[in-house]
Amino acid sequence: MRFTIEPELELFAESVRGALAGWEAPVEPVFGEWQDDRDDALGARLAAIGWGELWSDPDLLGPAVAGGVELGRACAPLCLIDEATLGVPLAIDGRVRHGDGRAEGGDREPTLDGTGTLRGVASAPSVPSDPTRLRAWGAVTLAYLAGLADGALEKAVEHARSREQFGAPLAALPAVQAHLADAAMARDGLLLSSWSAADPETGFPRDSLAWAGSACREVTAHVQQVHGGIGFALEGGVHRYYRRAKTVQVWTDALLREFS
């Protein structure tokens, strides 16, 4: 399914793509070690196009969602979402996502993905109660997950069309087509949920977020199946989407439990 967005939103999405041009997420994790994919130069380029100002006005949720999708496609650092919308790193139950280890303190915690998580932060802020910030965070997180799913699926389609097996492209095999179809359906659902959350009347998208993390992880799992063993090889980069989707899911589920 193709989604047509308003021209001004497409222009902002294009600006975000321009800011992301030349930036590439780290491919190889260092398992068991603390990591942080924060990139100050990338943050500055996004700030120059007004990325950090979109949380303050509910009418700007459309551009925020358009930009969030692009950040997800690029597997961009999660601090770009948290600090732009919440104003601070996301903190839940003494853990801080994307803490840089300087201002927040605490112990550096090895994680599944390079999110720079700190644990045991006594002064960690609680989940923000500002409804405008929370609504923006929820909408952009949905958009980020949709972008992750879309970027991963794009890689799978490209791989299935270019690689041959049994004398035909992988895309001609019914099993591969089924994986791609299931992934596309979930991806479309994520995109629709994102644009629905951009409506200032929607409020905090609790129900969509409760589903979105597992849906995005499901897409990335289908993508890995299409790639076969290559999907688990660090050189290909497909693993980044699965790890990032799972990381976002874990943090989103934890935040939703704070509201239960």
Summary of the structure (lengths in Angstrom):
residues: 260
radius of gyration: 18.0
end to end distance: 34.5
largest distance: 60.8
contacts: 885
relative contact order: 0.14
helix: 61%
strand: 5%
